[in-house]
Amino acid sequence: MIKPFRKIVKDWNEATPFEVWEGLRDNFTFGFIGATLVVFISTRVDIAVMVGYLVYYFFMGKIVNRPKYVTDLGKLVVFPIPSAIGAFTGYKLSYILIELIHNL
């Protein structure tokens, strides 16, 4: 268990703060948008679904065209953790967005 942890620490020390922040931000956003789409579809609010798909596919261009993660830091921390937190946050906040749309 110590060896993989040391590898992640080594990767962390070799990365710039901007690289880590950019990965965290993008992966959180990717998870967030994906989760809101699920709620928008399940609640059948068509305008939210359409806007959600537009945002998702515009952002997908950024995700697909970025360099792949090759370090353990990227594969085990920077991608899965913020993506999961973003998805959970999107799931929770999307119900608030649906209420705002219904009250317009």
C-alpha positions, 0 to 999 in steps of 0.5 A, a space after each residue: 500500500 505504501 508504494 502506490 501512495 509514494 508514486 502518487 506523492 511523486 506524481 503530485 510533486 512533479 505536477 504544477 498546481 495549475 495542471 492539478 487544478 485544471 484536471 480537478 475543475 474539468 472532471 468535477 464539471 464533467 461529472 456535474 453536467 452528466 448527473 444533471 442530465 440524468 435528473 433532467 431526463 427523468 423529470 421530463 423537463 424538455 428545456 432543461 434536457 436540451 440545454 443540458 445536452 448542449 452544455 454537455 456536448 460543448 464541454 465533451 469537446 474539451 474532455 475528448 481533446 485533452 491529453 490522457 492521464 498517464 500518472 497514478 495521480 491522474 488515474 486514481 485521484 484527479 479523474 475519479 474523485 472530482 468526477 464523482 463529487 461533481 456528479 453527486 453535486 449535479 444530482 443534488 442541485 439539479 432538483 433545485 434547477 428544476 424547481 426554478 424552471 417550474 417557477 418561471 
